[in-house]
């Protein structure tokens, strides 16, 4: 595994978008910029993406405890995302966020009955990604459906992947949706 850098972003929200005070909500995203072994012509189509599974599992073990420690409180929500550089493929991002990342994320948050919301895309250097967040145990907790937009200014280079893992100690500020009935 070739890691170029790791980045941790910590955000504390103290008001909603209109300035109404709320209990502070801390959101932390741990990110790693890694070499994509399948980028470029040599990896145009590779059936076995398991090396990416192993990279993400190891990164989850390495970074998730740090993200949770930065919260200062108990983790309530979590999510994951990947940005694949332009010489890679969307499936490379899927390989990073799905098969082996969940186990270390759930271990770090102390459970995690709900699916971990995720997002992946192929993008140029400096592109942002919306990392979705959802309650770790209650998949239908509408007040915890949220996103945090993150990016790294010099990544991903064409042959890199940014793996992002997020946690939060609360839902949205001043939530008012609750568990409204589904009317569709």
C-alpha angles and dihedrals in degrees: 000000000000111000116188095184147334126222131191120198120194121191126183116196116202102167137026122249091279096050097260108149119244137176105280114269118200121203122185129188122191114199135185127194108212137176112260106226090198099051120123132012095325090061100038090127122001119169097199109063094164093119087067090050089056094046092053094046090053092046091050090055091046100045111026097071089053092051092050091047090055091057094071089206137057115297112247103167135034143179144163140213143173133207113202119203119243095263090059136071132246089244088063088062090048090052090053098050105036126044104041109008096079097066097059091040092053091045091053094050094044100246129349113197093174127077112264109247112235146183134187136179144164111243148153128263112297096017116150125227130202106232107204120222128202137170109281095225107019110058092187098050096126092188088066098051100112144132137218118203114221138172142164115225097222100035153129097026113198092271098043141084127209111213113200128192121182137192134179135189093217146012129255118324113266094356116200104172098078114166096323115180115265107248101181 
